Amino acid sequence: MTEVFRDGLLTGKTAFVAGGSSGINLGVAQRLAEAGAKVAIISRSADKVAAAVASITDAGGTAWGTACDVRDYAAVDAALAATVERFGPIDVVVSGAAGNFLAPVVGMSANAFKTVIDIDLLGTFNVLRASFAHLAKPGASLISITAPQGERPQMFQAHACAAKAGINMMTKCLAMEWGPAGVRVNAVSPGPIGDTEGMARLAPTPEMEKTIKGRIALRGYGTKRDIADMVLFLASPAAGYVTGAIIDCDGGSVLGDAGGDALTVRAR
């Protein structure tokens, strides 16, 4: 085990994970708890929050959670305040609540577009903006979960592309504004991650899954643990001079179609 990921790396720290009741974000919450952090989880479903908290406490970690919609600024602020009251000032904030679906612009309602913008972009703003008053400063690390759509246009993803591009730029702006307070702001951009609802929707058949994997430089889906480890890195002292970064954790997906036979170079 490397020094970056040693046991107890985040002992004494408090982490707040928005959207942490399922999928990639649950994996992040569990990884931060595994590293020793006290973890607060918010999500819209009280039942899912309870299950997520139980998954951490049953494994010996410390966690608490509450049902909260990231689109409601006052509710997010109240959840952050409750976290501070329970665990102390917040060292790590992860904003990962998101929604997505495949749809052409013609045939997508204005409300459908707005829903994704409100959950992804407005929700990220609410979590990050509300967190500032509750952070341990200096030293806090804010991490948003974005997506390749933030820099690569994709058909039937205009809503997600717009939302993620906004998150990417907000990350850079906040890094500039909050850096003098000792607050780092970064984002992780996952590629195709196996066993997630997102990939189940975007590649619902074995044929589509095979096609997508064949276009990725590393020829496969990533894991929830891959993303969780990247978040842990950004939360750790090892990333103490990293801010304003959008880090791709995607097997090379964002590079473009890497299909076909790779060139094999033999040592002479």
Secondary structure as UniProt FT lines:
FT   TURN            4..5
FT   TURN            7..12
FT   STRAND          14..18
FT   TURN            19..21
FT   HELIX           23..34
FT   TURN            35..36
FT   STRAND          38..43
FT   HELIX           46..57
FT   TURN            58..60
FT   STRAND          62..67
FT   TURN            70..71
FT   HELIX           73..87
FT   STRAND          92..95
FT   TURN            106..107
FT   HELIX           110..116
FT   HELIX           117..122
FT   HELIX           123..131
FT   HELIX           132..134
FT   TURN            137..139
FT   STRAND          141..145
FT   HELIX           148..150
FT   TURN            155..156
FT   HELIX           158..178
FT   HELIX           179..181
FT   STRAND          184..190
FT   HELIX           197..202
FT   HELIX           206..214
FT   TURN            217..218
FT   HELIX           224..235
FT   HELIX           237..239
FT   TURN            240..241
FT   STRAND          246..249
FT   TURN            251..252
FT   HELIX           253..255
//
